[in-house]
Amino acid sequence: MQEVLGAIKFYGCTAGMVVTNSTFTDAARELARKAQVALFDGKWLEEQILKLFPPQIPEFNWDEYNRRK
């Protein structure tokens, strides 16, 4: 949080964001509200990954692969 706040000030931004694979403390959430910083936690990150990548990798098929060449 502190690094983002420093970067906002240094680069003259109006807002920032922090993404973690974990959770945020109450203090971080409070500071983010006051400083206009968006917080995205591990649950959000997992949802985004599942949207972008299939839950299972399809079985490889040489015939289908060769047809697409």
mmCIF file of the N, C-alpha and C atoms, coordinates in Angstrom:
data_MODEL
# 
_entry.id   MODEL 
# 
loop_
_atom_site.group_PDB 
_atom_site.id 
_atom_site.type_symbol 
_atom_site.label_atom_id 
_atom_site.label_alt_id 
_atom_site.label_comp_id 
_atom_site.label_asym_id 
_atom_site.label_entity_id 
_atom_site.label_seq_id 
_atom_site.pdbx_PDB_ins_code 
_atom_site.Cartn_x 
_atom_site.Cartn_y 
_atom_site.Cartn_z 
_atom_site.occupancy 
_atom_site.B_iso_or_equiv 
_atom_site.pdbx_formal_charge 
_atom_site.auth_seq_id 
_atom_site.auth_comp_id 
_atom_site.auth_asym_id 
_atom_site.auth_atom_id 
_atom_site.pdbx_PDB_model_num 
ATOM 1   N N  . MET A 1 1  ? 0.818   -1.173  0.000   1.00 0.00 ? 1  MET A N  1 
ATOM 2   C CA . MET A 1 1  ? 0.000   0.000   0.000   1.00 0.00 ? 1  MET A CA 1 
ATOM 3   C C  . MET A 1 1  ? 0.870   1.247   0.000   1.00 0.00 ? 1  MET A C  1 
ATOM 4   N N  . GLN A 1 2  ? 1.883   1.262   0.841   1.00 0.00 ? 2  GLN A N  1 
ATOM 5   C CA . GLN A 1 2  ? 2.722   2.456   0.948   1.00 0.00 ? 2  GLN A CA 1 
ATOM 6   C C  . GLN A 1 2  ? 3.477   2.721   -0.351  1.00 0.00 ? 2  GLN A C  1 
ATOM 7   N N  . GLU A 1 3  ? 3.915   1.669   -1.034  1.00 0.00 ? 3  GLU A N  1 
ATOM 8   C CA . GLU A 1 3  ? 4.615   1.863   -2.309  1.00 0.00 ? 3  GLU A CA 1 
ATOM 9   C C  . GLU A 1 3  ? 3.683   2.444   -3.361  1.00 0.00 ? 3  GLU A C  1 
ATOM 10  N N  . VAL A 1 4  ? 2.444   1.998   -3.383  1.00 0.00 ? 4  VAL A N  1 
ATOM 11  C CA . VAL A 1 4  ? 1.474   2.521   -4.341  1.00 0.00 ? 4  VAL A CA 1 
ATOM 12  C C  . VAL A 1 4  ? 1.182   3.985   -4.031  1.00 0.00 ? 4  VAL A C  1 
ATOM 13  N N  . LEU A 1 5  ? 1.027   4.302   -2.765  1.00 0.00 ? 5  LEU A N  1 
ATOM 14  C CA . LEU A 1 5  ? 0.782   5.699   -2.398  1.00 0.00 ? 5  LEU A CA 1 
ATOM 15  C C  . LEU A 1 5  ? 1.956   6.585   -2.816  1.00 0.00 ? 5  LEU A C  1 
ATOM 16  N N  . GLY A 1 6  ? 3.156   6.097   -2.616  1.00 0.00 ? 6  GLY A N  1 
ATOM 17  C CA . GLY A 1 6  ? 4.337   6.839   -3.047  1.00 0.00 ? 6  GLY A CA 1 
ATOM 18  C C  . GLY A 1 6  ? 4.371   7.024   -4.557  1.00 0.00 ? 6  GLY A C  1 
ATOM 19  N N  . ALA A 1 7  ? 4.024   5.976   -5.298  1.00 0.00 ? 7  ALA A N  1 
ATOM 20  C CA . ALA A 1 7  ? 4.017   6.047   -6.756  1.00 0.00 ? 7  ALA A CA 1 
ATOM 21  C C  . ALA A 1 7  ? 2.941   7.002   -7.260  1.00 0.00 ? 7  ALA A C  1 
ATOM 22  N N  . ILE A 1 8  ? 1.774   6.993   -6.623  1.00 0.00 ? 8  ILE A N  1 
ATOM 23  C CA . ILE A 1 8  ? 0.701   7.922   -7.003  1.00 0.00 ? 8  ILE A CA 1 
ATOM 24  C C  . ILE A 1 8  ? 1.190   9.355   -6.878  1.00 0.00 ? 8  ILE A C  1 
ATOM 25  N N  . LYS A 1 9  ? 1.809   9.648   -5.767  1.00 0.00 ? 9  LYS A N  1 
ATOM 26  C CA . LYS A 1 9  ? 2.325   10.996  -5.513  1.00 0.00 ? 9  LYS A CA 1 
ATOM 27  C C  . LYS A 1 9  ? 3.442   11.340  -6.500  1.00 0.00 ? 9  LYS A C  1 
ATOM 28  N N  . PHE A 1 10 ? 4.403   10.448  -6.667  1.00 0.00 ? 10 PHE A N  1 
ATOM 29  C CA . PHE A 1 10 ? 5.567   10.700  -7.515  1.00 0.00 ? 10 PHE A CA 1 
ATOM 30  C C  . PHE A 1 10 ? 5.172   10.931  -8.970  1.00 0.00 ? 10 PHE A C  1 
ATOM 31  N N  . TYR A 1 11 ? 4.267   10.088  -9.488  1.00 0.00 ? 11 TYR A N  1 
ATOM 32  C CA . TYR A 1 11 ? 3.882   10.174  -10.895 1.00 0.00 ? 11 TYR A CA 1 
ATOM 33  C C  . TYR A 1 11 ? 2.675   11.067  -11.148 1.00 0.00 ? 11 TYR A C  1 
ATOM 34  N N  . GLY A 1 12 ? 2.126   11.654  -10.106 1.00 0.00 ? 12 GLY A N  1 
ATOM 35  C CA . GLY A 1 12 ? 1.002   12.564  -10.262 1.00 0.00 ? 12 GLY A CA 1 
ATOM 36  C C  . GLY A 1 12 ? -0.285  11.892  -10.685 1.00 0.00 ? 12 GLY A C  1 
ATOM 37  N N  . CYS A 1 13 ? -0.492  10.651  -10.250 1.00 0.00 ? 13 CYS A N  1 
ATOM 38  C CA . CYS A 1 13 ? -1.714  9.908   -10.590 1.00 0.00 ? 13 CYS A CA 1 
ATOM 39  C C  . CYS A 1 13 ? -2.855  10.308  -9.657  1.00 0.00 ? 13 CYS A C  1 
ATOM 40  N N  . THR A 1 14 ? -4.062  10.002  -10.085 1.00 0.00 ? 14 THR A N  1 
ATOM 41  C CA . THR A 1 14 ? -5.223  10.300  -9.248  1.00 0.00 ? 14 THR A CA 1 
ATOM 42  C C  . THR A 1 14 ? -5.721  9.076   -8.497  1.00 0.00 ? 14 THR A C  1 
ATOM 43  N N  . ALA A 1 15 ? -5.258  7.897   -8.890  1.00 0.00 ? 15 ALA A N  1 
ATOM 44  C CA . ALA A 1 15 ? -5.701  6.663   -8.234  1.00 0.00 ? 15 ALA A CA 1 
ATOM 45  C C  . ALA A 1 15 ? -4.654  5.569   -8.476  1.00 0.00 ? 15 ALA A C  1 
ATOM 46  N N  . GLY A 1 16 ? -4.833  4.454   -7.778  1.00 0.00 ? 16 GLY A N  1 
ATOM 47  C CA . GLY A 1 16 ? -3.925  3.325   -7.939  1.00 0.00 ? 16 GLY A CA 1 
ATOM 48  C C  . GLY A 1 16 ? -4.639  2.029   -7.649  1.00 0.00 ? 16 GLY A C  1 
ATOM 49  N N  . MET A 1 17 ? -3.911  0.938   -7.791  1.00 0.00 ? 17 MET A N  1 
ATOM 50  C CA . MET A 1 17 ? -4.491  -0.367  -7.477  1.00 0.00 ? 17 MET A CA 1 
ATOM 51  C C  . MET A 1 17 ? -3.411  -1.305  -6.962  1.00 0.00 ? 17 MET A C  1 
ATOM 52  N N  . VAL A 1 18 ? -3.861  -2.249  -6.121  1.00 0.00 ? 18 VAL A N  1 
ATOM 53  C CA . VAL A 1 18 ? -2.977  -3.271  -5.575  1.00 0.00 ? 18 VAL A CA 1 
ATOM 54  C C  . VAL A 1 18 ? -3.663  -4.618  -5.766  1.00 0.00 ? 18 VAL A C  1 
ATOM 55  N N  . VAL A 1 19 ? -2.914  -5.585  -6.321  1.00 0.00 ? 19 VAL A N  1 
ATOM 56  C CA . VAL A 1 19 ? -3.416  -6.942  -6.497  1.00 0.00 ? 19 VAL A CA 1 
ATOM 57  C C  . VAL A 1 19 ? -2.540  -7.860  -5.653  1.00 0.00 ? 19 VAL A C  1 
ATOM 58  N N  . THR A 1 20 ? -3.179  -8.741  -4.885  1.00 0.00 ? 20 THR A N  1 
ATOM 59  C CA . THR A 1 20 ? -2.439  -9.698  -4.070  1.00 0.00 ? 20 THR A CA 1 
ATOM 60  C C  . THR A 1 20 ? -3.007  -11.094 -4.285  1.00 0.00 ? 20 THR A C  1 
ATOM 61  N N  . ASN A 1 21 ? -2.207  -12.100 -3.981  1.00 0.00 ? 21 ASN A N  1 
ATOM 62  C CA . ASN A 1 21 ? -2.719  -13.473 -4.024  1.00 0.00 ? 21 ASN A CA 1 
ATOM 63  C C  . ASN A 1 21 ? -3.205  -13.892 -2.645  1.00 0.00 ? 21 ASN A C  1 
ATOM 64  N N  . SER A 1 22 ? -3.266  -12.961 -1.732  1.00 0.00 ? 22 SER A N  1 
ATOM 65  C CA . SER A 1 22 ? -3.670  -13.220 -0.351  1.00 0.00 ? 22 SER A CA 1 
ATOM 66  C C  . SER A 1 22 ? -4.855  -12.319 0.007   1.00 0.00 ? 22 SER A C  1 
ATOM 67  N N  . THR A 1 23 ? -4.813  -11.748 1.190   1.00 0.00 ? 23 THR A N  1 
ATOM 68  C CA . THR A 1 23 ? -5.875  -10.852 1.656   1.00 0.00 ? 23 THR A CA 1 
ATOM 69  C C  . THR A 1 23 ? -5.256  -9.538  2.122   1.00 0.00 ? 23 THR A C  1 
ATOM 70  N N  . PHE A 1 24 ? -6.101  -8.577  2.413   1.00 0.00 ? 24 PHE A N  1 
ATOM 71  C CA . PHE A 1 24 ? -5.656  -7.281  2.908   1.00 0.00 ? 24 PHE A CA 1 
ATOM 72  C C  . PHE A 1 24 ? -6.062  -7.114  4.368   1.00 0.00 ? 24 PHE A C  1 
ATOM 73  N N  . THR A 1 25 ? -5.240  -6.408  5.103   1.00 0.00 ? 25 THR A N  1 
ATOM 74  C CA . THR A 1 25 ? -5.572  -6.109  6.498   1.00 0.00 ? 25 THR A CA 1 
ATOM 75  C C  . THR A 1 25 ? -6.652  -5.042  6.531   1.00 0.00 ? 25 THR A C  1 
ATOM 76  N N  . ASP A 1 26 ? -7.292  -4.910  7.683   1.00 0.00 ? 26 ASP A N  1 
ATOM 77  C CA . ASP A 1 26 ? -8.286  -3.842  7.855   1.00 0.00 ? 26 ASP A CA 1 
ATOM 78  C C  . ASP A 1 26 ? -7.640  -2.482  7.659   1.00 0.00 ? 26 ASP A C  1 
ATOM 79  N N  . ALA A 1 27 ? -6.411  -2.333  8.141   1.00 0.00 ? 27 ALA A N  1 
ATOM 80  C CA . ALA A 1 27 ? -5.706  -1.049  7.999   1.00 0.00 ? 27 ALA A CA 1 
ATOM 81  C C  . ALA A 1 27 ? -5.458  -0.728  6.526   1.00 0.00 ? 27 ALA A C  1 
ATOM 82  N N  . ALA A 1 28 ? -5.095  -1.726  5.733   1.00 0.00 ? 28 ALA A N  1 
ATOM 83  C CA . ALA A 1 28 ? -4.866  -1.503  4.301   1.00 0.00 ? 28 ALA A CA 1 
ATOM 84  C C  . ALA A 1 28 ? -6.163  -1.107  3.607   1.00 0.00 ? 28 ALA A C  1 
ATOM 85  N N  . ARG A 1 29 ? -7.256  -1.761  3.965   1.00 0.00 ? 29 ARG A N  1 
ATOM 86  C CA . ARG A 1 29 ? -8.560  -1.421  3.371   1.00 0.00 ? 29 ARG A CA 1 
ATOM 87  C C  . ARG A 1 29 ? -8.963  0.000   3.726   1.00 0.00 ? 29 ARG A C  1 
ATOM 88  N N  . GLU A 1 30 ? -8.756  0.382   4.968   1.00 0.00 ? 30 GLU A N  1 
ATOM 89  C CA . GLU A 1 30 ? -9.091  1.740   5.416   1.00 0.00 ? 30 GLU A CA 1 
ATOM 90  C C  . GLU A 1 30 ? -8.258  2.777   4.661   1.00 0.00 ? 30 GLU A C  1 
ATOM 91  N N  . LEU A 1 31 ? -6.963  2.527   4.560   1.00 0.00 ? 31 LEU A N  1 
ATOM 92  C CA . LEU A 1 31 ? -6.081  3.448   3.857   1.00 0.00 ? 31 LEU A CA 1 
ATOM 93  C C  . LEU A 1 31 ? -6.445  3.525   2.374   1.00 0.00 ? 31 LEU A C  1 
ATOM 94  N N  . ALA A 1 32 ? -6.778  2.406   1.775   1.00 0.00 ? 32 ALA A N  1 
ATOM 95  C CA . ALA A 1 32 ? -7.163  2.382   0.368   1.00 0.00 ? 32 ALA A CA 1 
ATOM 96  C C  . ALA A 1 32 ? -8.409  3.213   0.120   1.00 0.00 ? 32 ALA A C  1 
ATOM 97  N N  . ARG A 1 33 ? -9.375  3.127   1.014   1.00 0.00 ? 33 ARG A N  1 
ATOM 98  C CA . ARG A 1 33 ? -10.602 3.927   0.880   1.00 0.00 ? 33 ARG A CA 1 
ATOM 99  C C  . ARG A 1 33 ? -10.268 5.417   0.894   1.00 0.00 ? 33 ARG A C  1 
ATOM 100 N N  . LYS A 1 34 ? -9.405  5.818   1.785   1.00 0.00 ? 34 LYS A N  1 
ATOM 101 C CA . LYS A 1 34 ? -9.059  7.239   1.922   1.00 0.00 ? 34 LYS A CA 1 
ATOM 102 C C  . LYS A 1 34 ? -8.193  7.728   0.765   1.00 0.00 ? 34 LYS A C  1 
ATOM 103 N N  . ALA A 1 35 ? -7.390  6.844   0.190   1.00 0.00 ? 35 ALA A N  1 
ATOM 104 C CA . ALA A 1 35 ? -6.409  7.256   -0.813  1.00 0.00 ? 35 ALA A CA 1 
ATOM 105 C C  . ALA A 1 35 ? -6.830  6.941   -2.252  1.00 0.00 ? 35 ALA A C  1 
ATOM 106 N N  . GLN A 1 36 ? -8.044  6.462   -2.454  1.00 0.00 ? 36 GLN A N  1 
ATOM 107 C CA . GLN A 1 36 ? -8.537  6.103   -3.777  1.00 0.00 ? 36 GLN A CA 1 
ATOM 108 C C  . GLN A 1 36 ? -7.656  5.041   -4.453  1.00 0.00 ? 36 GLN A C  1 
ATOM 109 N N  . VAL A 1 37 ? -7.408  3.988   -3.702  1.00 0.00 ? 37 VAL A N  1 
ATOM 110 C CA . VAL A 1 37 ? -6.643  2.848   -4.221  1.00 0.00 ? 37 VAL A CA 1 
ATOM 111 C C  . VAL A 1 37 ? -7.578  1.641   -4.261  1.00 0.00 ? 37 VAL A C  1 
ATOM 112 N N  . ALA A 1 38 ? -7.676  1.018   -5.424  1.00 0.00 ? 38 ALA A N  1 
ATOM 113 C CA . ALA A 1 38 ? -8.512  -0.174  -5.579  1.00 0.00 ? 38 ALA A CA 1 
ATOM 114 C C  . ALA A 1 38 ? -7.715  -1.398  -5.115  1.00 0.00 ? 38 ALA A C  1 
ATOM 115 N N  . LEU A 1 39 ? -8.356  -2.248  -4.334  1.00 0.00 ? 39 LEU A N  1 
ATOM 116 C CA . LEU A 1 39 ? -7.714  -3.452  -3.828  1.00 0.00 ? 39 LEU A CA 1 
ATOM 117 C C  . LEU A 1 39 ? -8.366  -4.685  -4.451  1.00 0.00 ? 39 LEU A C  1 
ATOM 118 N N  . PHE A 1 40 ? -7.538  -5.607  -4.937  1.00 0.00 ? 40 PHE A N  1 
ATOM 119 C CA . PHE A 1 40 ? -8.023  -6.849  -5.516  1.00 0.00 ? 40 PHE A CA 1 
ATOM 120 C C  . PHE A 1 40 ? -7.292  -7.995  -4.817  1.00 0.00 ? 40 PHE A C  1 
ATOM 121 N N  . ASP A 1 41 ? -8.068  -8.838  -4.128  1.00 0.00 ? 41 ASP A N  1 
ATOM 122 C CA . ASP A 1 41 ? -7.465  -9.892  -3.307  1.00 0.00 ? 41 ASP A CA 1 
ATOM 123 C C  . ASP A 1 41 ? -7.340  -11.213 -4.053  1.00 0.00 ? 41 ASP A C  1 
ATOM 124 N N  . GLY A 1 42 ? -6.859  -12.219 -3.333  1.00 0.00 ? 42 GLY A N  1 
ATOM 125 C CA . GLY A 1 42 ? -6.615  -13.529 -3.917  1.00 0.00 ? 42 GLY A CA 1 
ATOM 126 C C  . GLY A 1 42 ? -7.851  -14.175 -4.503  1.00 0.00 ? 42 GLY A C  1 
ATOM 127 N N  . LYS A 1 43 ? -8.998  -13.967 -3.886  1.00 0.00 ? 43 LYS A N  1 
ATOM 128 C CA . LYS A 1 43 ? -10.248 -14.539 -4.401  1.00 0.00 ? 43 LYS A CA 1 
ATOM 129 C C  . LYS A 1 43 ? -10.565 -13.937 -5.772  1.00 0.00 ? 43 LYS A C  1 
ATOM 130 N N  . TRP A 1 44 ? -10.424 -12.633 -5.897  1.00 0.00 ? 44 TRP A N  1 
ATOM 131 C CA . TRP A 1 44 ? -10.644 -11.956 -7.169  1.00 0.00 ? 44 TRP A CA 1 
ATOM 132 C C  . TRP A 1 44 ? -9.645  -12.465 -8.215  1.00 0.00 ? 44 TRP A C  1 
ATOM 133 N N  . LEU A 1 45 ? -8.375  -12.579 -7.824  1.00 0.00 ? 45 LEU A N  1 
ATOM 134 C CA . LEU A 1 45 ? -7.334  -13.035 -8.730  1.00 0.00 ? 45 LEU A CA 1 
ATOM 135 C C  . LEU A 1 45 ? -7.631  -14.445 -9.243  1.00 0.00 ? 45 LEU A C  1 
ATOM 136 N N  . GLU A 1 46 ? -8.059  -15.319 -8.348  1.00 0.00 ? 46 GLU A N  1 
ATOM 137 C CA . GLU A 1 46 ? -8.414  -16.687 -8.745  1.00 0.00 ? 46 GLU A CA 1 
ATOM 138 C C  . GLU A 1 46 ? -9.554  -16.675 -9.759  1.00 0.00 ? 46 GLU A C  1 
ATOM 139 N N  . GLU A 1 47 ? -10.570 -15.844 -9.530  1.00 0.00 ? 47 GLU A N  1 
ATOM 140 C CA . GLU A 1 47 ? -11.703 -15.743 -10.460 1.00 0.00 ? 47 GLU A CA 1 
ATOM 141 C C  . GLU A 1 47 ? -11.232 -15.298 -11.841 1.00 0.00 ? 47 GLU A C  1 
ATOM 142 N N  . GLN A 1 48 ? -10.311 -14.337 -11.887 1.00 0.00 ? 48 GLN A N  1 
ATOM 143 C CA . GLN A 1 48 ? -9.806  -13.849 -13.168 1.00 0.00 ? 48 GLN A CA 1 
ATOM 144 C C  . GLN A 1 48 ? -9.024  -14.928 -13.897 1.00 0.00 ? 48 GLN A C  1 
ATOM 145 N N  . ILE A 1 49 ? -8.218  -15.663 -13.175 1.00 0.00 ? 49 ILE A N  1 
ATOM 146 C CA . ILE A 1 49 ? -7.429  -16.740 -13.786 1.00 0.00 ? 49 ILE A CA 1 
ATOM 147 C C  . ILE A 1 49 ? -8.354  -17.812 -14.354 1.00 0.00 ? 49 ILE A C  1 
ATOM 148 N N  . LEU A 1 50 ? -9.393  -18.175 -13.616 1.00 0.00 ? 50 LEU A N  1 
ATOM 149 C CA . LEU A 1 50 ? -10.325 -19.202 -14.089 1.00 0.00 ? 50 LEU A CA 1 
ATOM 150 C C  . LEU A 1 50 ? -11.110 -18.726 -15.307 1.00 0.00 ? 50 LEU A C  1 
ATOM 151 N N  . LYS A 1 51 ? -11.360 -17.420 -15.410 1.00 0.00 ? 51 LYS A N  1 
ATOM 152 C CA . LYS A 1 51 ? -12.043 -16.888 -16.592 1.00 0.00 ? 51 LYS A CA 1 
ATOM 153 C C  . LYS A 1 51 ? -11.149 -16.985 -17.830 1.00 0.00 ? 51 LYS A C  1 
ATOM 154 N N  . LEU A 1 52 ? -9.852  -16.757 -17.646 1.00 0.00 ? 52 LEU A N  1 
ATOM 155 C CA . LEU A 1 52 ? -8.929  -16.698 -18.782 1.00 0.00 ? 52 LEU A CA 1 
ATOM 156 C C  . LEU A 1 52 ? -8.383  -18.048 -19.204 1.00 0.00 ? 52 LEU A C  1 
ATOM 157 N N  . PHE A 1 53 ? -8.274  -18.967 -18.278 1.00 0.00 ? 53 PHE A N  1 
ATOM 158 C CA . PHE A 1 53 ? -7.682  -20.270 -18.580 1.00 0.00 ? 53 PHE A CA 1 
ATOM 159 C C  . PHE A 1 53 ? -8.696  -21.367 -18.301 1.00 0.00 ? 53 PHE A C  1 
ATOM 160 N N  . PRO A 1 54 ? -8.774  -22.348 -19.187 1.00 0.00 ? 54 PRO A N  1 
ATOM 161 C CA . PRO A 1 54 ? -9.736  -23.437 -18.947 1.00 0.00 ? 54 PRO A CA 1 
ATOM 162 C C  . PRO A 1 54 ? -9.337  -24.244 -17.713 1.00 0.00 ? 54 PRO A C  1 
ATOM 163 N N  . PRO A 1 55 ? -10.336 -24.737 -16.973 1.00 0.00 ? 55 PRO A N  1 
ATOM 164 C CA . PRO A 1 55 ? -10.027 -25.515 -15.777 1.00 0.00 ? 55 PRO A CA 1 
ATOM 165 C C  . PRO A 1 55 ? -9.280  -26.808 -16.094 1.00 0.00 ? 55 PRO A C  1 
ATOM 166 N N  . GLN A 1 56 ? -9.493  -27.332 -17.303 1.00 0.00 ? 56 GLN A N  1 
ATOM 167 C CA . GLN A 1 56 ? -8.789  -28.546 -17.703 1.00 0.00 ? 56 GLN A CA 1 
ATOM 168 C C  . GLN A 1 56 ? -8.169  -28.324 -19.073 1.00 0.00 ? 56 GLN A C  1 
ATOM 169 N N  . ILE A 1 57 ? -7.012  -28.846 -19.261 1.00 0.00 ? 57 ILE A N  1 
ATOM 170 C CA . ILE A 1 57 ? -6.367  -28.751 -20.567 1.00 0.00 ? 57 ILE A CA 1 
ATOM 171 C C  . ILE A 1 57 ? -6.938  -29.861 -21.438 1.00 0.00 ? 57 ILE A C  1 
ATOM 172 N N  . PRO A 1 58 ? -7.458  -29.499 -22.618 1.00 0.00 ? 58 PRO A N  1 
ATOM 173 C CA . PRO A 1 58 ? -8.025  -30.544 -23.479 1.00 0.00 ? 58 PRO A CA 1 
ATOM 174 C C  . PRO A 1 58 ? -6.952  -31.541 -23.915 1.00 0.00 ? 58 PRO A C  1 
ATOM 175 N N  . GLU A 1 59 ? -7.376  -32.747 -24.159 1.00 0.00 ? 59 GLU A N  1 
ATOM 176 C CA . GLU A 1 59 ? -6.449  -33.787 -24.605 1.00 0.00 ? 59 GLU A CA 1 
ATOM 177 C C  . GLU A 1 59 ? -5.920  -33.430 -25.994 1.00 0.00 ? 59 GLU A C  1 
ATOM 178 N N  . PHE A 1 60 ? -4.629  -33.626 -26.192 1.00 0.00 ? 60 PHE A N  1 
ATOM 179 C CA . PHE A 1 60 ? -4.014  -33.309 -27.478 1.00 0.00 ? 60 PHE A CA 1 
ATOM 180 C C  . PHE A 1 60 ? -4.401  -34.350 -28.512 1.00 0.00 ? 60 PHE A C  1 
ATOM 181 N N  . ASN A 1 61 ? -4.707  -33.869 -29.723 1.00 0.00 ? 61 ASN A N  1 
ATOM 182 C CA . ASN A 1 61 ? -5.109  -34.759 -30.802 1.00 0.00 ? 61 ASN A CA 1 
ATOM 183 C C  . ASN A 1 61 ? -4.274  -34.421 -32.040 1.00 0.00 ? 61 ASN A C  1 
ATOM 184 N N  . TRP A 1 62 ? -3.409  -35.358 -32.467 1.00 0.00 ? 62 TRP A N  1 
ATOM 185 C CA . TRP A 1 62 ? -2.528  -35.108 -33.608 1.00 0.00 ? 62 TRP A CA 1 
ATOM 186 C C  . TRP A 1 62 ? -3.314  -34.865 -34.885 1.00 0.00 ? 62 TRP A C  1 
ATOM 187 N N  . ASP A 1 63 ? -4.389  -35.594 -35.102 1.00 0.00 ? 63 ASP A N  1 
ATOM 188 C CA . ASP A 1 63 ? -5.178  -35.418 -36.324 1.00 0.00 ? 63 ASP A CA 1 
ATOM 189 C C  . ASP A 1 63 ? -5.736  -34.007 -36.416 1.00 0.00 ? 63 ASP A C  1 
ATOM 190 N N  . GLU A 1 64 ? -6.288  -33.526 -35.331 1.00 0.00 ? 64 GLU A N  1 
ATOM 191 C CA . GLU A 1 64 ? -6.831  -32.165 -35.315 1.00 0.00 ? 64 GLU A CA 1 
ATOM 192 C C  . GLU A 1 64 ? -5.717  -31.136 -35.494 1.00 0.00 ? 64 GLU A C  1 
ATOM 193 N N  . TYR A 1 65 ? -4.588  -31.379 -34.862 1.00 0.00 ? 65 TYR A N  1 
ATOM 194 C CA . TYR A 1 65 ? -3.440  -30.482 -34.996 1.00 0.00 ? 65 TYR A CA 1 
ATOM 195 C C  . TYR A 1 65 ? -2.974  -30.385 -36.443 1.00 0.00 ? 65 TYR A C  1 
ATOM 196 N N  . ASN A 1 66 ? -2.848  -31.528 -37.111 1.00 0.00 ? 66 ASN A N  1 
ATOM 197 C CA . ASN A 1 66 ? -2.382  -31.554 -38.495 1.00 0.00 ? 66 ASN A CA 1 
ATOM 198 C C  . ASN A 1 66 ? -3.389  -30.929 -39.465 1.00 0.00 ? 66 ASN A C  1 
ATOM 199 N N  . ARG A 1 67 ? -4.675  -30.996 -39.157 1.00 0.00 ? 67 ARG A N  1 
ATOM 200 C CA . ARG A 1 67 ? -5.694  -30.370 -40.006 1.00 0.00 ? 67 ARG A CA 1 
ATOM 201 C C  . ARG A 1 67 ? -5.591  -28.853 -39.980 1.00 0.00 ? 67 ARG A C  1 
ATOM 202 N N  . ARG A 1 68 ? -5.109  -28.282 -38.891 1.00 0.00 ? 68 ARG A N  1 
ATOM 203 C CA . ARG A 1 68 ? -5.049  -26.821 -38.727 1.00 0.00 ? 68 ARG A CA 1 
ATOM 204 C C  . ARG A 1 68 ? -3.788  -26.207 -39.310 1.00 0.00 ? 68 ARG A C  1 
ATOM 205 N N  . LYS A 1 69 ? -2.892  -27.012 -39.815 1.00 0.00 ? 69 LYS A N  1 
ATOM 206 C CA . LYS A 1 69 ? -1.642  -26.478 -40.386 1.00 0.00 ? 69 LYS A CA 1 
ATOM 207 C C  . LYS A 1 69 ? -1.891  -25.743 -41.672 1.00 0.00 ? 69 LYS A C  1 
# 
